[in-house]
Amino acid sequence: MTSKKLHKEPAKILIVDDDNDVLNALKSELEEKGFSVRTVSEALKALEIIYDEKFDIVISDIRMPDMSGIEFLAKVKEILPKSQQLMLTAYADEDAINVAHLNNIYRFTKPWNEQLSYVIHEMTIKHDLHKMIDKLLVENEKLKRCSL
């Protein structure tokens, strides 16, 4: 894929990983594709941030010292129910695979490949569709009130 921007209005992405090399590499790759990216090395700090900032996509490592990625993404879903989640893992953890499948969380292994950009682009499209549906529902309600 070229460095062509994938998304008209940049999706806001939060990446949480205790490995700064992963944070820097993924941030660089995604910003090159036109996404707005914020990185955090601690899950607890990331939770504080998402109370103040809304993100379209949250990417998390599974194994982190302060909180597991599974627990972190569950809390993210409570705070940002319309966000898309993606877990990165260097391990073939069967529990993580099952949790990802049950909770509709995308899963990628480290090291990632070019397909990750395509998946994130797909996630932004899905998120945008949900936003459009919400706007249409609001407009529909307005029209119903006007016609009464």
N, C-alpha and C positions, 0 to 999 in steps of 0.2 A: 504494500500500500504506500502511496506517496505521502508527502507531508501535507497534502491538501486538507483543509479543515473539513471535518465531517458534519458539523452541527452549526446551524445558523446562530442560535443563541447558545453560547457555551454552557454545557452541562456543568454543574458544580459537583466536583468529586472530592471526597475526603478519603485519604489513604492512611491507614493505621497499621504500623509495623514497627517492631523494636529494632529492626535492622536498617540503619541509615543508608546503607548502600542500595537496598531495595527501594526505600522511599525516594531517594534521589534519581535512580534510574527510571522508575515508573513515572515519577512526576515529569521528568524531562521528556519521556516518550509521549505521554498523554498531552502535555502542553504543546508539543510539536504538532499534534493532531487537532489542536484548537480547543481543548477542554480547559476549564478553570479548575486548578488543582490546589488543594491544601493538604499538607502532610503533618502527621503527629506520631510521635514514637511511643506514646502511652495510651492505653485504652481509657483509663479514667479521665485523663486530660481531654481526650476526644469527646467523651460524653459531656463534659462541661461545655465544650465548643458547640456541640449540636443543639444545645438548649438555646443558644444565641444566634446561630447561623443555620440556615437550612441547606441541605445538600440533596442533589438528585440521586447520587450514587455514593455508596459507602463501601470501600474495599478494606478488608481486614485480614491480617495474618491470623492463623488459628492458634499458634503457640506463642503467647506473650507472657512476660513475667507477672504483670499486675492483674490480668484477667484473661480468661480464654477468649479466643475470637468468637466462639459459639455463643458464649454468655454475652459478649459485647454486642454482637449482631442482634441478639434477642432484645436487648435494651434499646438498640437503635430502632428496631421495628416498632417498639412502644412509643418512642419519642417522635419518629418520622415514619409513620405508617405507609406513606406513599413512596418512600425512597426504595431504590433498588439496591440489593446487597450482593457483594461478591466476596468469597473467601479465597485467600491464597494460602497454600500449604506446600511444604516441602515433604510432607509425610502422607502415606496412604493410610490415613486414620479412618477406619470403618465407621466409627461414631459420627465423625464430622461429615462423612459422605451421606449418611442417613439423615442427619439433621438438615443438611443442605437440601436434600431431596424433599423432605417433609415440609420445609419452610420456604420453598421456592427461591432458594439462594443459589446463585451461580457459583461454581467452584472451579478454580484453576490451580494447577501445580506450579511450583517454582522449579526450575526457571521457566518463566512463561514464554510464549512465542507470539508471533504476529497476530495470531487468531484472537488474542486478548483484546486488541484494538477493535476488532470486528464485533466481539461480544459486548464491549462497552458501548459502541455505537448502537447496537441493537437495544441495549438497555436504555439509552437516551430516547430512542424512538418510542419504546414502550412507555417510558415516563411521560413523554410529550403527549402521547395518546390519552393517557389518564388525565392529564391537565386539560386537554381539549374536551374530554367528556365532562369533567367537572364544570367547565365554563358553559357548555351547552345545557347542562342540567340547571344551572343558575338562570340562564337566559330563558329556558323553557318555563321555569317557575314565574319569572317576570311576565312573560307573555300570557300565562294562565291568569295571573292577577289582573292584567289589563283587559282581558276579554270578559271578566265577570261583571 
